[in-house]
Amino acid sequence: MEEKELGKKLSKTLIQIKRIKLASLADMAYLTHNQKLVLYLLHENSVNGSVLLTEIREKLKLAPSTVTPIITSLENEGYIKRNIDKNDRRNIYIEITSKGKEYTNMVHSQVTKNINEFIEFMGDKDTNDLIRLMNKTINYFENKERGK
């Protein structure tokens, strides 16, 4: 195939993949992307049940002005609790509630189910080939970003 034509096909495919919302693997439409990220981070990284608000900001690379409304909305919906350190009021701990855990567990189950269906559709060999090629693609772009 001609190089120009191959480039067009690749571009079209990448655009189509980008349009696919992986979040649609689970019915999570009513939460924003950043709200989902915060819940996922809390679910996966909470030690002793809570995470410092500053750690959430750092891990998600979000400005305080972005994180504060996310935390407030999740708290208002009952997904998280905010606890202020009595010894140092600058330290705010965020804790996922049972409602938040139930939600993230439900999402995880839906995503796992859909991924398993995808693997069944693709087959083991094609799935492994896809993983290998996607990792190779990631490697290419990471090296390009570093200037290699």
DSSP file (Angstrom, degrees, kcal/mol; ACC not computed):
  #  RESIDUE AA STRUCTURE BP1 BP2  ACC     N-H-->O    O-->H-N    N-H-->O    O-->H-N    TCO  KAPPA ALPHA  PHI   PSI    X-CA   Y-CA   Z-CA
    1    1 A M              0   0    0      0, 0.0     5,-0.0     0, 0.0     2,-0.0   0.000 360.0 360.0 360.0 142.1    0.0    0.0    0.0
    2    2 A E     >  -     0   0    0      1,-0.1     4,-2.6     4,-0.0     5,-0.2  -0.332 360.0-124.9 -62.5 141.0    1.2    3.5   -0.8
    3    3 A E  H  > S+     0   0    0      1,-0.2     4,-2.3     2,-0.2     5,-0.1   0.871 110.1  51.2 -58.3 -40.9    2.7    5.3    2.2
    4    4 A K  H  > S+     0   0    0      2,-0.2     4,-1.8     1,-0.2    -1,-0.2   0.912 112.0  46.6 -63.5 -43.1    0.4    8.3    1.8
    5    5 A E  H  > S+     0   0    0      2,-0.2     4,-2.3     1,-0.2    -2,-0.2   0.889 110.9  52.1 -66.6 -40.6   -2.7    6.0    1.7
    6    6 A L  H  X S+     0   0    0     -4,-2.6     4,-2.5     1,-0.2    -2,-0.2   0.900 108.2  52.2 -62.7 -41.0   -1.5    4.1    4.7
    7    7 A G  H  X S+     0   0    0     -4,-2.3     4,-2.5    -5,-0.2    -1,-0.2   0.894 109.1  49.5 -61.6 -40.8   -1.0    7.3    6.6
    8    8 A K  H  X S+     0   0    0     -4,-1.8     4,-2.6     2,-0.2    -2,-0.2   0.917 111.3  49.0 -64.1 -43.7   -4.6    8.3    5.8
    9    9 A K  H  X S+     0   0    0     -4,-2.3     4,-2.3     2,-0.2    -2,-0.2   0.908 112.6  48.0 -63.2 -42.1   -6.0    5.0    7.0
   10   10 A L  H  X S+     0   0    0     -4,-2.5     4,-2.7     2,-0.2     5,-0.2   0.931 111.9  49.3 -64.3 -45.6   -4.0    5.2   10.2
   11   11 A S  H  X S+     0   0    0     -4,-2.5     4,-2.3     1,-0.2    -2,-0.2   0.924 111.7  49.0 -59.1 -45.4   -5.1    8.7   10.9
   12   12 A K  H  X S+     0   0    0     -4,-2.6     4,-2.2     1,-0.2    -1,-0.2   0.911 112.4  48.1 -61.5 -43.2   -8.8    7.8   10.3
   13   13 A T  H  X S+     0   0    0     -4,-2.3     4,-2.5     2,-0.2    -2,-0.2   0.918 111.2  49.7 -64.5 -44.4   -8.5    4.8   12.6
   14   14 A L  H  X S+     0   0    0     -4,-2.7     4,-2.4     1,-0.2    -1,-0.2   0.885 110.7  50.4 -63.5 -38.3   -6.8    6.8   15.4
   15   15 A I  H  X S+     0   0    0     -4,-2.3     4,-1.8    -5,-0.2    -1,-0.2   0.910 110.3  49.8 -65.6 -41.4   -9.5    9.4   15.1
   16   16 A Q  H  X S+     0   0    0     -4,-2.2     4,-1.0     2,-0.2    -2,-0.2   0.908 111.3  48.7 -63.5 -41.7  -12.3    6.8   15.3
   17   17 A I  H >< S+     0   0    0     -4,-2.5     3,-0.6     1,-0.2    -2,-0.2   0.909 108.9  53.5 -64.0 -41.4  -10.6    5.2   18.4
   18   18 A K  H 3< S+     0   0    0     -4,-2.4    -1,-0.2     1,-0.2    -2,-0.2   0.859 105.3  54.8 -62.0 -34.6  -10.3    8.7   20.0
   19   19 A R  H 3< S+     0   0    0     -4,-1.8     2,-0.4    -5,-0.1    -1,-0.2   0.758  87.5  92.7 -71.2 -24.6  -14.1    9.2   19.5
   20   20 A I  S << S-     0   0    0     -4,-1.0     2,-0.9    -3,-0.6     3,-0.1  -0.574  75.7-141.0 -71.7 125.4  -14.9    6.0   21.3
   21   21 A K    >   -     0   0    0     -2,-0.4     3,-2.1     1,-0.2     4,-0.2  -0.794   9.4-162.0 -92.1 110.9  -15.5    6.9   24.9
   22   22 A L  G >  S+     0   0    0     -2,-0.9     3,-2.1     1,-0.3     4,-0.2   0.781  89.2  69.6 -63.0 -24.1  -14.0    4.1   27.0
   23   23 A A  G >  S+     0   0    0      1,-0.3     3,-1.9     2,-0.2     5,-0.4   0.744  82.4  73.6 -63.8 -20.2  -16.1    5.4   29.9
   24   24 A S  G <  S+     0   0    0     -3,-2.1    -1,-0.3     1,-0.3    -2,-0.2   0.607  74.1  81.6 -70.6  -7.9  -19.1    4.1   27.9
   25   25 A L  G <  S+     0   0    0     -3,-2.1     2,-0.3    -4,-0.2    -1,-0.3   0.747 104.8  30.7 -63.7 -21.0  -17.9    0.6   28.9
   26   26 A A  S <  S-     0   0    0     -3,-1.9     2,-1.7    -4,-0.2    -1,-0.1  -0.985  96.6-107.9-135.6 147.9  -19.7    1.4   32.1
   27   27 A D        +     0   0    0     -2,-0.3    -3,-0.1     1,-0.2     3,-0.1  -0.570  67.7 131.6 -78.0  89.9  -22.8    3.6   32.6
   28   28 A M    >   +     0   0    0     -2,-1.7     3,-1.6    -5,-0.4    -1,-0.2  -0.001  18.0 129.7-127.6  27.0  -21.1    6.6   34.3
   29   29 A A  T 3   +     0   0    0      1,-0.3    -1,-0.1    -6,-0.1    -2,-0.1   0.756  64.2  61.4 -61.6 -28.4  -22.6    9.4   32.3
   30   30 A Y  T 3  S+     0   0    0     -3,-0.1     2,-0.4     2,-0.1    -1,-0.3   0.592  95.2  69.2 -82.6  -7.4  -23.8   11.5   35.2
   31   31 A L  S <  S-     0   0    0     -3,-1.6    -3,-0.1     1,-0.0     2,-0.0  -0.856  84.8-119.3-105.9 146.6  -20.3   12.0   36.6
   32   32 A T     >  -     0   0    0     -2,-0.4     4,-2.3     1,-0.1     5,-0.2  -0.313  29.4-105.8 -75.3 165.6  -17.7   14.2   34.9
   33   33 A H  H  > S+     0   0    0      1,-0.2     4,-2.2     2,-0.2     5,-0.1   0.922 121.8  48.2 -56.8 -46.6  -14.4   12.7   33.8
   34   34 A N  H  > S+     0   0    0      1,-0.2     4,-2.3     2,-0.2    -1,-0.2   0.852 108.5  53.8 -67.1 -34.4  -12.5   14.4   36.7
   35   35 A Q  H  > S+     0   0    0      2,-0.2     4,-2.3     1,-0.2    -1,-0.2   0.919 109.6  48.7 -63.6 -42.3  -15.1   13.2   39.2
   36   36 A K  H  X S+     0   0    0     -4,-2.3     4,-2.7     1,-0.2    -2,-0.2   0.900 109.9  52.3 -63.5 -40.7  -14.6    9.6   38.0
   37   37 A L  H  X S+     0   0    0     -4,-2.2     4,-2.8     2,-0.2    -2,-0.2   0.918 109.3  49.0 -61.7 -43.5  -10.8   10.1   38.3
   38   38 A V  H  X S+     0   0    0     -4,-2.3     4,-2.7     2,-0.2     5,-0.2   0.936 113.0  47.0 -62.7 -46.4  -11.0   11.3   41.9
   39   39 A L  H  X S+     0   0    0     -4,-2.3     4,-2.7     2,-0.2    -2,-0.2   0.922 113.4  48.5 -61.5 -44.0  -13.3    8.4   42.9
   40   40 A Y  H  X S+     0   0    0     -4,-2.7     4,-2.5     2,-0.2     5,-0.2   0.930 111.9  49.6 -61.8 -45.3  -11.0    5.9   41.2
   41   41 A L  H  X S+     0   0    0     -4,-2.8     4,-2.6     1,-0.2    -2,-0.2   0.921 113.2  46.4 -60.2 -45.3   -7.9    7.4   42.9
   42   42 A L  H  X S+     0   0    0     -4,-2.7     4,-1.3     1,-0.2    -1,-0.2   0.915 113.2  49.3 -63.9 -42.9   -9.6    7.3   46.3
   43   43 A H  H  < S+     0   0    0     -4,-2.7    -2,-0.2    -5,-0.2    -1,-0.2   0.895 121.2  34.2 -63.8 -40.5  -10.8    3.7   45.7
   44   44 A E  H  < S+     0   0    0     -4,-2.5    -2,-0.2    -5,-0.2    -1,-0.2   0.754 127.2  32.6 -88.0 -26.5   -7.4    2.5   44.6
   45   45 A N  H  < S+     0   0    0     -4,-2.6     2,-0.4    -5,-0.2    -3,-0.2   0.374  75.4 125.6-119.7   4.5   -5.0    4.6   46.7
   46   46 A S     <  -     0   0    0     -4,-1.3     2,-0.5    -5,-0.2     3,-0.3  -0.523  38.9-163.7 -73.8 127.2   -6.6    5.3   50.1
   47   47 A V  B >  S+A   50   0A   0      3,-1.2     3,-1.6    -2,-0.4    -2,-0.1  -0.928  80.7   0.7-106.5 131.7   -4.4    4.3   53.0
   48   48 A N  T 3  S-     0   0    0     -2,-0.5    -1,-0.2     1,-0.3     3,-0.1   0.780 132.8 -64.7  57.6  26.2   -6.3    4.1   56.3
   49   49 A G  T 3  S+     0   0    0     -3,-0.3    47,-0.5     1,-0.1     2,-0.3   0.389 116.0  72.6  86.4  -4.2   -9.3    5.1   54.3
   50   50 A S  E <   -AB  47  95A   0     -3,-1.6    -3,-1.2    45,-0.2     2,-0.4  -0.965  54.8-153.3-146.2 161.8   -8.3    8.6   53.3
   51   51 A V  E     - B   0  94A   0     43,-2.5    43,-3.3    -2,-0.3     2,-0.1  -0.990  33.0-108.0-132.6 139.2   -6.1   10.6   51.0
   52   52 A L  E >>  - B   0  93A   0     -2,-0.4     4,-1.7    41,-0.2     3,-0.5  -0.431  24.8-129.2 -64.6 139.2   -4.7   14.1   51.5
   53   53 A L  H 3> S+     0   0    0     39,-3.2     4,-2.2     1,-0.2     5,-0.2   0.877 110.1  56.7 -56.8 -39.0   -6.4   16.6   49.2
   54   54 A T  H 3> S+     0   0    0     38,-0.3     4,-2.4     1,-0.2    -1,-0.2   0.853 103.6  54.0 -63.4 -33.7   -3.0   17.8   48.1
   55   55 A E  H <> S+     0   0    0     -3,-0.5     4,-3.0     2,-0.2     5,-0.3   0.887 106.7  51.5 -66.3 -38.4   -2.1   14.3   47.0
   56   56 A I  H  X S+     0   0    0     -4,-1.7     4,-2.3     2,-0.2    -2,-0.2   0.946 111.0  48.1 -61.9 -47.4   -5.2   14.2   44.8
   57   57 A R  H  X>S+     0   0    0     -4,-2.2     5,-1.8     1,-0.2     4,-0.9   0.927 115.3  44.8 -57.4 -46.5   -4.2   17.4   43.2
   58   58 A E  H  <5S+     0   0    0     -4,-2.4     3,-0.3     2,-0.2    -2,-0.2   0.924 113.9  47.3 -66.8 -45.8   -0.6   16.2   42.6
   59   59 A K  H  <5S+     0   0    0     -4,-3.0    -1,-0.2     1,-0.2    -2,-0.2   0.865 120.4  37.9 -66.7 -35.9   -1.6   12.8   41.3
   60   60 A L  H  <5S-     0   0    0     -4,-2.3    -1,-0.2    -5,-0.3    -2,-0.2   0.523 103.3-131.8 -92.1  -5.8   -4.2   14.1   38.9
   61   61 A K  T  <5 +     0   0    0     -4,-0.9     2,-0.4    -3,-0.3    -3,-0.2   0.931  55.7 145.9  54.3  50.1   -2.1   17.2   38.0
   62   62 A L      < -     0   0    0     -5,-1.8    -1,-0.2    -6,-0.2    -2,-0.1  -0.904  51.1-112.1-118.8 146.9   -5.1   19.5   38.6
   63   63 A A    >>  -     0   0    0     -2,-0.4     4,-2.3     1,-0.1     3,-1.6  -0.385  28.8-114.6 -71.9 151.6   -5.2   23.0   39.9
   64   64 A P  H 3> S+     0   0    0      0, 0.0     4,-2.4     0, 0.0    -1,-0.1   0.863 118.0  59.3 -54.2 -36.0   -6.8   23.7   43.3
   65   65 A S  H 34 S+     0   0    0      1,-0.2    -2,-0.0     2,-0.2    -3,-0.0   0.713 110.3  42.9 -68.0 -18.7   -9.4   25.7   41.6
   66   66 A T  H <> S+     0   0    0     -3,-1.6     4,-0.9     2,-0.1    -1,-0.2   0.836 115.0  47.4 -89.4 -40.3  -10.3   22.6   39.6
   67   67 A V  H  X S+     0   0    0     -4,-2.3     4,-2.8     1,-0.2     5,-0.3   0.887 100.7  64.5 -72.1 -40.0  -10.2   20.1   42.4
   68   68 A T  H  X S+     0   0    0     -4,-2.4     4,-2.6     1,-0.2    -1,-0.2   0.907 104.4  43.9 -56.0 -49.4  -12.3   22.0   45.0
   69   69 A P  H  > S+     0   0    0      0, 0.0     4,-2.5     0, 0.0    -1,-0.2   0.858 113.1  53.6 -65.8 -30.7  -15.5   22.0   43.0
   70   70 A I  H  X S+     0   0    0     -4,-0.9     4,-2.5     2,-0.2     5,-0.2   0.952 111.5  44.6 -64.0 -48.9  -15.0   18.3   42.1
   71   71 A I  H  X S+     0   0    0     -4,-2.8     4,-2.5     1,-0.2     5,-0.2   0.914 113.5  51.3 -60.9 -44.4  -14.6   17.4   45.8
   72   72 A T  H  X S+     0   0    0     -4,-2.6     4,-2.7    -5,-0.3    -1,-0.2   0.920 111.6  46.0 -61.1 -45.1  -17.6   19.6   46.8
   73   73 A S  H  X S+     0   0    0     -4,-2.5     4,-1.7     2,-0.2    -1,-0.2   0.912 113.5  48.4 -67.5 -41.0  -19.9   18.0   44.2
   74   74 A L  H  <>S+     0   0    0     -4,-2.5     5,-2.4     2,-0.2     6,-0.9   0.880 113.2  48.9 -64.6 -37.0  -18.8   14.5   45.1
   75   75 A E  H ><5S+     0   0    0     -4,-2.5     3,-1.2    -5,-0.2    -2,-0.2   0.923 109.3  51.5 -66.9 -44.0  -19.3   15.3   48.8
   76   76 A N  H 3<5S+     0   0    0     -4,-2.7    -2,-0.2     1,-0.3    -1,-0.2   0.820 109.8  50.6 -62.2 -31.1  -22.7   16.7   48.1
   77   77 A E  T 3<5S-     0   0    0     -4,-1.7    -1,-0.3    -5,-0.2    -2,-0.2   0.534 117.4-115.0 -84.3  -7.1  -23.7   13.5   46.3
   78   78 A G  T < 5S+     0   0    0     -3,-1.2    22,-0.4    -4,-0.4    21,-0.4   0.623  83.5 117.6  86.8  13.4  -22.5   11.4   49.2
   79   79 A Y  S   <S+     0   0    0     -5,-2.4    18,-2.4    20,-0.2    21,-0.3   0.753  79.0  17.9 -83.5 -25.4  -19.6    9.7   47.4
   80   80 A I  E     -C   96   0A   0     -6,-0.9     2,-0.4    16,-0.3    16,-0.2  -0.909  64.2-139.0-140.3 165.6  -16.9   11.1   49.6
   81   81 A K  E     -C   95   0A   0     14,-2.8    14,-2.8    -2,-0.3     2,-0.5  -0.972  14.3-142.7-125.3 144.7  -16.3   12.7   53.0
   82   82 A R  E     -C   94   0A   0     -2,-0.4     2,-0.4    12,-0.2    12,-0.2  -0.929  17.5-172.4-107.6 127.7  -14.0   15.6   53.8
   83   83 A N  E     -C   93   0A   0     10,-3.3    10,-3.6    -2,-0.5     2,-0.5  -0.984  12.3-148.2-124.3 126.9  -12.1   15.6   57.1
   84   84 A I  E     -C   92   0A   0     -2,-0.4     2,-0.3     8,-0.2     8,-0.2  -0.807  25.9-115.4 -95.7 130.7  -10.0   18.5   58.3
   85   85 A D        -     0   0    0      6,-2.8     6,-0.2    -2,-0.5     3,-0.0  -0.471  18.1-149.8 -64.0 123.4   -7.0   17.6   60.5
   86   86 A K  S    S+     0   0    0     -2,-0.3     3,-0.3     1,-0.2    -1,-0.2   0.804  95.8  47.7 -67.3 -29.3   -7.6   19.0   64.0
   87   87 A N  S    S+     0   0    0      1,-0.3     2,-0.3     4,-0.0    -1,-0.2   0.775 128.7  19.8 -83.3 -27.6   -3.8   19.5   64.5
   88   88 A D    >   -     0   0    0      3,-0.2     3,-2.4     1,-0.1    -3,-0.4  -0.790  66.0-165.4-145.1  96.4   -3.2   21.2   61.2
   89   89 A R  T 3  S+     0   0    0     -2,-0.3    -3,-0.1     1,-0.3    -4,-0.1   0.586  84.7  71.9 -63.6 -10.2   -6.2   22.7   59.5
   90   90 A R  T 3  S+     0   0    0     -6,-0.1     2,-0.7     1,-0.0    -1,-0.3   0.739  82.6  82.7 -74.4 -22.1   -4.3   23.0   56.2
   91   91 A N    <   -     0   0    0     -3,-2.4    -6,-2.8    -6,-0.2     2,-0.5  -0.749  61.5-176.5 -87.9 116.3   -4.4   19.2   55.9
   92   92 A I  E     - C   0  84A   0     -2,-0.7   -39,-3.2    -8,-0.2     2,-0.4  -0.961   9.3-156.4-115.4 123.2   -7.7   18.0   54.4
   93   93 A Y  E     -BC  52  83A   0    -10,-3.6   -10,-3.3    -2,-0.5     2,-0.5  -0.817   2.3-153.2-100.9 137.4   -8.3   14.3   54.1
   94   94 A I  E     -BC  51  82A   0    -43,-3.3   -43,-2.5    -2,-0.4     2,-0.4  -0.934  12.4-171.2-112.2 131.5  -10.7   12.9   51.6
   95   95 A E  E     -BC  50  81A   0    -14,-2.8   -14,-2.8    -2,-0.5     2,-0.3  -0.973  22.1-126.9-125.5 134.2  -12.4    9.6   52.3
   96   96 A I  E     - C   0  80A   0    -47,-0.5   -16,-0.3    -2,-0.4     2,-0.1  -0.620  29.6-140.2 -77.6 136.4  -14.5    7.5   49.9
   97   97 A T     >  -     0   0    0    -18,-2.4     4,-2.7    -2,-0.3     5,-0.2  -0.307  28.4 -98.4 -88.8 175.7  -17.9    6.6   51.5
   98   98 A S  H  > S+     0   0    0      1,-0.2     4,-2.6     2,-0.2     5,-0.2   0.873 127.8  53.4 -62.7 -35.4  -19.7    3.3   51.2
   99   99 A K  H  > S+     0   0    0    -21,-0.4     4,-2.3     2,-0.2    -1,-0.2   0.910 109.7  48.0 -63.6 -42.1  -21.8    4.9   48.5
  100  100 A G  H  > S+     0   0    0    -22,-0.4     4,-2.6   -21,-0.3    -2,-0.2   0.899 112.8  47.8 -64.7 -41.3  -18.6    5.8   46.6
  101  101 A K  H  X S+     0   0    0     -4,-2.7     4,-2.6     2,-0.2     5,-0.2   0.908 111.0  51.1 -65.5 -42.0  -17.2    2.3   47.1
  102  102 A E  H  X S+     0   0    0     -4,-2.6     4,-2.2    -5,-0.2    -2,-0.2   0.920 112.0  47.7 -60.7 -43.6  -20.4    0.8   45.9
  103  103 A Y  H  X S+     0   0    0     -4,-2.3     4,-2.6     2,-0.2    -2,-0.2   0.941 113.2  45.9 -63.4 -49.1  -20.3    3.0   42.8
  104  104 A T  H  X S+     0   0    0     -4,-2.6     4,-2.6     1,-0.2    -2,-0.2   0.866 112.8  51.2 -66.8 -34.6  -16.7    2.3   42.0
  105  105 A N  H  X S+     0   0    0     -4,-2.6     4,-2.3     2,-0.2    -1,-0.2   0.904 110.5  49.0 -65.2 -40.9  -17.2   -1.5   42.5
  106  106 A M  H  X S+     0   0    0     -4,-2.2     4,-2.3    -5,-0.2    -2,-0.2   0.925 112.9  47.2 -63.3 -44.9  -20.2   -1.4   40.2
  107  107 A V  H  X S+     0   0    0     -4,-2.6     4,-2.9     1,-0.2     5,-0.2   0.925 110.9  51.7 -62.5 -45.1  -18.2    0.5   37.5
  108  108 A H  H  X S+     0   0    0     -4,-2.6     4,-2.7     1,-0.2    -1,-0.2   0.906 109.9  49.8 -59.2 -42.2  -15.3   -1.9   37.9
  109  109 A S  H  X S+     0   0    0     -4,-2.3     4,-2.4     2,-0.2    -1,-0.2   0.915 112.2  47.2 -62.8 -43.7  -17.7   -4.9   37.4
  110  110 A Q  H  X S+     0   0    0     -4,-2.3     4,-2.5     2,-0.2    -2,-0.2   0.925 113.6  47.3 -64.5 -44.8  -19.2   -3.3   34.3
  111  111 A V  H  X S+     0   0    0     -4,-2.9     4,-2.7     2,-0.2     5,-0.2   0.932 112.4  49.8 -63.0 -45.4  -15.9   -2.5   32.8
  112  112 A T  H  X S+     0   0    0     -4,-2.7     4,-2.5    -5,-0.2    -1,-0.2   0.916 110.9  50.0 -59.4 -44.2  -14.5   -6.0   33.5
  113  113 A K  H  X S+     0   0    0     -4,-2.4     4,-2.0     1,-0.2    -1,-0.2   0.928 113.4  45.4 -59.9 -46.4  -17.6   -7.6   31.9
  114  114 A N  H  X S+     0   0    0     -4,-2.5     4,-2.1   -89,-0.2    -2,-0.2   0.865 112.1  50.8 -68.5 -36.6  -17.2   -5.4   28.8
  115  115 A I  H  X S+     0   0    0     -4,-2.7     4,-2.7     2,-0.2    -1,-0.2   0.921 109.9  50.5 -66.1 -42.7  -13.5   -6.1   28.5
  116  116 A N  H  X S+     0   0    0     -4,-2.5     4,-2.3     1,-0.2    -2,-0.2   0.886 109.8  50.6 -62.0 -38.4  -14.1   -9.8   28.8
  117  117 A E  H  X S+     0   0    0     -4,-2.0     4,-2.3     2,-0.2    -1,-0.2   0.893 110.2  50.4 -64.3 -39.3  -16.7   -9.6   26.1
  118  118 A F  H  X S+     0   0    0     -4,-2.1     4,-2.9     2,-0.2     5,-0.3   0.919 110.0  49.4 -63.8 -44.3  -14.2   -7.7   23.9
  119  119 A I  H  X S+     0   0    0     -4,-2.7     4,-3.2     1,-0.2    -2,-0.2   0.907 111.0  50.1 -62.0 -41.2  -11.5  -10.3   24.5
  120  120 A E  H  < S+     0   0    0     -4,-2.3    -1,-0.2     2,-0.2    -2,-0.2   0.913 112.8  47.1 -62.9 -41.5  -14.0  -13.0   23.6
  121  121 A F  H  < S+     0   0    0     -4,-2.3    -2,-0.2     1,-0.2    -1,-0.2   0.913 120.4  37.4 -64.4 -44.3  -14.9  -11.1   20.4
  122  122 A M  H  < S-     0   0    0     -4,-2.9     4,-0.4    -5,-0.1    -2,-0.2   0.843 105.8-133.0 -77.9 -35.4  -11.2  -10.5   19.5
  123  123 A G     X  -     0   0    0     -4,-3.2     4,-2.3    -5,-0.3     5,-0.2  -0.011  28.4 -81.3  89.8 156.0   -9.9  -13.9   20.6
  124  124 A D  H  > S+     0   0    0      1,-0.2     4,-2.7     2,-0.2     5,-0.2   0.903 126.2  50.0 -61.7 -44.4   -6.7  -14.4   22.7
  125  125 A K  H  > S+     0   0    0      1,-0.2     4,-2.4     2,-0.2    -1,-0.2   0.947 114.2  42.9 -63.4 -49.9   -4.2  -14.1   19.9
  126  126 A D  H  > S+     0   0    0     -4,-0.4     4,-2.8     2,-0.2    -1,-0.2   0.875 113.6  53.1 -65.3 -36.1   -5.6  -10.8   18.4
  127  127 A T  H  X S+     0   0    0     -4,-2.3     4,-2.5     2,-0.2    -2,-0.2   0.935 111.1  45.9 -63.5 -45.4   -6.0   -9.4   21.9
  128  128 A N  H  X S+     0   0    0     -4,-2.7     4,-2.4     2,-0.2    -2,-0.2   0.885 113.0  50.5 -64.2 -38.2   -2.4  -10.1   22.7
  129  129 A D  H  X S+     0   0    0     -4,-2.4     4,-2.7    -5,-0.2    -2,-0.2   0.917 110.5  49.9 -63.7 -42.8   -1.4   -8.7   19.4
  130  130 A L  H  X S+     0   0    0     -4,-2.8     4,-2.8     2,-0.2     5,-0.2   0.926 111.1  48.6 -61.3 -45.5   -3.4   -5.6   20.1
  131  131 A I  H  X S+     0   0    0     -4,-2.5     4,-2.6     2,-0.2     5,-0.2   0.929 112.4  48.6 -60.0 -46.2   -1.8   -5.2   23.5
  132  132 A R  H  X S+     0   0    0     -4,-2.4     4,-2.1     1,-0.2    -2,-0.2   0.923 114.5  45.2 -60.6 -45.3    1.7   -5.6   22.0
  133  133 A L  H  X S+     0   0    0     -4,-2.7     4,-2.2     2,-0.2    -2,-0.2   0.874 112.4  50.8 -69.3 -37.3    1.0   -3.1   19.3
  134  134 A M  H  X S+     0   0    0     -4,-2.8     4,-2.7     2,-0.2    -2,-0.2   0.913 111.1  48.8 -66.6 -40.9   -0.6   -0.6   21.7
  135  135 A N  H  X S+     0   0    0     -4,-2.6     4,-2.5     2,-0.2    -2,-0.2   0.887 110.8  50.8 -64.4 -38.1    2.4   -0.8   24.0
  136  136 A K  H  X S+     0   0    0     -4,-2.1     4,-2.2    -5,-0.2    -2,-0.2   0.897 110.7  49.6 -64.0 -40.1    4.7   -0.3   21.1
  137  137 A T  H  X S+     0   0    0     -4,-2.2     4,-2.3     2,-0.2    -2,-0.2   0.918 110.7  49.1 -63.6 -45.3    2.7    2.7   20.1
  138  138 A I  H  X S+     0   0    0     -4,-2.7     4,-2.7     1,-0.2     5,-0.2   0.931 110.6  51.1 -59.2 -46.5    2.9    4.1   23.6
  139  139 A N  H  X S+     0   0    0     -4,-2.5     4,-2.5     1,-0.2     5,-0.2   0.908 108.6  51.9 -57.7 -44.5    6.6    3.5   23.6
  140  140 A Y  H  X S+     0   0    0     -4,-2.2     4,-2.4     1,-0.2    -1,-0.2   0.943 113.3  43.0 -58.2 -50.4    7.0    5.4   20.3
  141  141 A F  H  X S+     0   0    0     -4,-2.3     4,-2.3     2,-0.2    -1,-0.2   0.857 112.9  52.1 -70.0 -34.8    5.1    8.5   21.6
  142  142 A E  H  X S+     0   0    0     -4,-2.7     4,-1.6    -5,-0.2    -1,-0.2   0.925 112.4  45.9 -64.7 -43.2    6.9    8.5   24.9
  143  143 A N  H  <>S+     0   0    0     -4,-2.5     5,-2.9    -5,-0.2     4,-0.4   0.898 112.4  50.9 -65.3 -40.1   10.3    8.4   23.2
  144  144 A K  H ><5S+     0   0    0     -4,-2.4     3,-1.0    -5,-0.2    -2,-0.2   0.902 108.4  52.4 -62.2 -41.6    9.2   11.1   20.8
  145  145 A E  H 3<5S+     0   0    0     -4,-2.3    -1,-0.2     1,-0.3    -2,-0.2   0.851 108.8  49.8 -63.2 -35.5    8.1   13.2   23.7
  146  146 A R  T 3<5S-     0   0    0     -4,-1.6    -1,-0.3    -5,-0.1    -2,-0.2   0.502 121.0-110.7 -81.8  -4.3   11.5   12.8   25.3
  147  147 A G  T < 5       0   0    0     -3,-1.0    -3,-0.2    -4,-0.4    -2,-0.1   0.719 360.0 360.0  84.6  22.4   13.1   13.8   22.1
  148  148 A K      <       0   0    0     -5,-2.9    -4,-0.2    -6,-0.1    -5,-0.1   0.446 360.0 360.0 -91.0 360.0   14.6   10.4   21.2
